[in-house]
Structures are given as C-alpha cells and as structure tokens.
Amino acid sequence: MEIAFLGATGTVTGSKYLVRAGGKKILVDCGLFQGYKQLRLRNRAPLPVNPREIDAVILTHAHLDHSGYLPLLIKNGFAGKVYGSEATRDLCAILLPDSGHLQEEEAEYANRHKFSKHAPALPLYTREDAERSLSRFVPVDFARDTDLDGGLTLHLLPAGHMLGSSFVRLRHDGKTLLLTGDLGRPNDLIMVAPTVVDRADYLVVESTYGDRRHDSTDPQTRLAEIINRTVKRGGAVIVPAFAVGRAQTLMYLIHLLKAAYAIPDLPVFLNSPMAVDATRIYHNHRGEHRLTPDQCDAMCAAAKIVNTVEESKRLNDFRGPMIVISASGMATGGRVVHHLKAFAPDPRNTILFVGFQAGGTRGAAMLNGAETIKIHGEYVPVRAEVVNIDNLSAHADYAEILAWLEHFESPPRQTFVTHGEPRAADALRHRIEENLKWSVQVPEYLETARLE
C-alpha cells in the first residue's frame, strides 16, 4: 500500500490522496484548491496522475475543497465510480451543479466587464459537466464493508463535520489506512459527535485548527452582541458562509435568538438557491444530527431564501438593518462578493466570518486588517466592521483532535498530518509527538509514502 499527497499539504484546500494497493489506484477526495493564486493555478494544471488510470474516487464529504474537482476529473477522462455516504451524494447533487453554474456566471461577468487576463475567461467546468458527474455516485452505508476489488475494502464511519462527512478506512493485505477528512467537534450545536476509533495501522489526520483552541465564549451570545451593535448603527450584517453546514447553524442560532427576544425581528436573507434542498436533506438524514423535525423546520423558516440573480442584486439596494448569509465561506467567489462590494465600504455594516479563512482568500485578508480587497478587477475599500466567530467552526481544534486520538488503543505505525497551513500542521505534529509519543510527519506536496 502506498499514499501520494496530491493536495491539502501546506493548505486547507485541494484535498486529494492517491492510494495504490492491490493493483488499484484510488483517489480519496477530489477537491478544488482555493486561496493563493499559485494554489488556484493547480486547478487548471494537469493532475499529477492521469485521470484515466484512477480506478475509483472516495469522498469524505461534499464541501468543494474535497469534492469540487470531480466534474473536471471526469471531463478529463476518469471513468470509474465515486463512493461516499448517501448524504454526501445528496449534497453533491446540489453543490456540484451550483459550483459549475457559479463558474459560468463568473466567467460571463468577467468577459462582459473585460477584467480577466484571459480572452475569453472560461469556467473550469459547467453546470452540465457537474450534472453529468452525478451518475457516477455509488452511495455507501456507514459501518459496512464495501469491496473495491484487488483485495481492497472500504469502510466509512461518521466524522461529525457535516451531513454525510466520513472517516475513510481502507484495508488491504491485513493493513488499515484511516483518513479523517474533516474531523468534527464533540459538542457541535447540530452535528452528532465524531465516531470513536480505537485502531489503525496508518492515519491521515487534518490540522485546520492544529495550532489553536476555539474561543470558550458562547457563540450565541457573541452573535447577539454583533447583530445588536450593527442594528444600533443602522447597518447590515453580511455573512460569507458555506451554503451547507455553517449557513444552517447560523439560521438555527438566529431562530433561537429571535425566539428569546435577544435580537430584533430584523429581516434575514439566505442568498442561496440550493438552501431549500439542503434543508430537506437535514430531514432525510436525522440520525446524523441533533435536531428534531420541528427544529429543522424552524431553522429553515429563519431566513427568506433568495433564488434569482435579480433578487440578489436588489439586496444591495436594501436600506436598514438586515442579515445576509451567502456563499462562499471564504469570500472566494459566488454572490457574496457582490454583497461585499456593496456593503464593505460603509462603516455602519459588519462583515461576519464564521469559519476558517485560508491564506490568500479575501476572508483572510479582511480578518488581517486589509483596508481594500480586490473584487472583479477593482479595489473595494473595507470600512465595515470585520469580525470572526471561530468557535462556530465545524472543525475540531487541537485539544479536541488530541482527545479523539487518545481513544486509540495503540499508536498507528505512522501518522500523517495534512489539511492545515504550515504553522497549524507543524503545531499539531509537535503536540501529537509530545503528548502521545507517536511517530508523526507532515508530508510535502506530491510526496509519496510507502505503507510497509
């Protein structure tokens, strides 16, 4: 067995791990790179392995930094099956076509306004490409073995990060390789805790928050404070948030705050055509989250869904307090960048981030105090208040990761720390070595490790 690290090294995006075993080539995760330009250029460069040589793809979950390259992989010749949990399949059926549609929209906008260096600007893939990829999905039940041929067995376990998120366990010739994907939190407001795992010969663990603890402040109290002081100024709260996961958590928190009269009954907009379908999926997969059917309904009713581009544009002309939740979570694209263009220059408004911001993204720039951000070829002043509630993140922090690792009855032969920026990955490596006395390494981009 061998593993090659084709993404999520030195960054939290572009997750791709090529596993070779039993004469098979299996790609675990198939994500888009985001953030710094040199990372984004990898999306357009040839993949380090010929897509035609890959036998199967396994997805840990549906977020685009883990699934969003899939339509391009298929477009470039991959002809195999795509394995993942049922909820991952359901969410990819929403997220991937939306990704293709947004890329087409952005390319068309760039060509119309002539701000792209490319003539013409082209999407990585289209909505049609994404919809075509969905026929390859094979849903896999949790906690059941799936035969991948060549003596290779797949086993998925709930990871607690979002609906459908999974730990991927591959077994071949008596050896097991466990990949965490994104590791959820033990006390998440909505998701159930990650599955306890007690053994693996080799382990790949994420490190998004490998160098920090989440703030212990109650996020509900913090959210109320931010909303109320923005309302007092007569401003709007703009929230870049992943359309599936953080958006629903925010809607549920807003519902709770309004029910407790902790914030005014101001209008709330969820600017995402896919939101209604995403909420339906919460109803269909009740065993993976903590909400009752009534709570799911209340979460959905907390915001008005914005479907059309025309409705989205009208929000930019809205005057008075409101909350707008819109993808993408790191402000790398989508409708939220148009809202930032309209609302960031006004000091009455607030730009609220609720998840990790990868280096090179607009979100990271704003949280680091950028006075301007580049949108559609022009620089937009940032005068609005910029705040972050990082304990709404669905990623475990380093203490929660260590607590999860402590359930292992014996150390893996080797642990690989990935999916973190360099400081975070190295900090988690150090903590695992010091606290657990395990053998740990942080792999480089394109490094290959033989699993003896």
Secondary structure, 3 states (H helix, E strand, C coil): CEEEECCCCCCCCCCCEEEEECCEEEEECCCCCCCCHHHHHHHCCCCCCCHHHCCEEECCCCCHHHHCCHHHHHHCCCCCEEEEEHHHHHHHHHHHHHHHHHHHHHHHHHHHHCCCCCCCCCCCCCHHHHHHHHHHEEEECCCCEEECCCCEEEEEEECCCCCCCEEEEEEECCEEEEECCCCCCCCCCCECCCCCCCCCCEEEEECCECCCCCCCCCHHHHHHHHHHHHHHHCCEEEEECCCCCHHHHHHHHHHHHHHCCCCCCCCEEEECCCHHHHHHHHHHCHHHECCCHHHHHHHHHCCEECCCHHHHHHHCCCCCCEEEEECCCCCCCCCHHHHHHHHCCCCCCEEEECCCCCCCCHHHHHHCCCCEEEECCEEEECCCEEEECHHHCCCCEHHHHHHHHCCCCCCCCEEEEECCCHHHHHHHHHHHHHHHCCCEECCCCCCEEECC
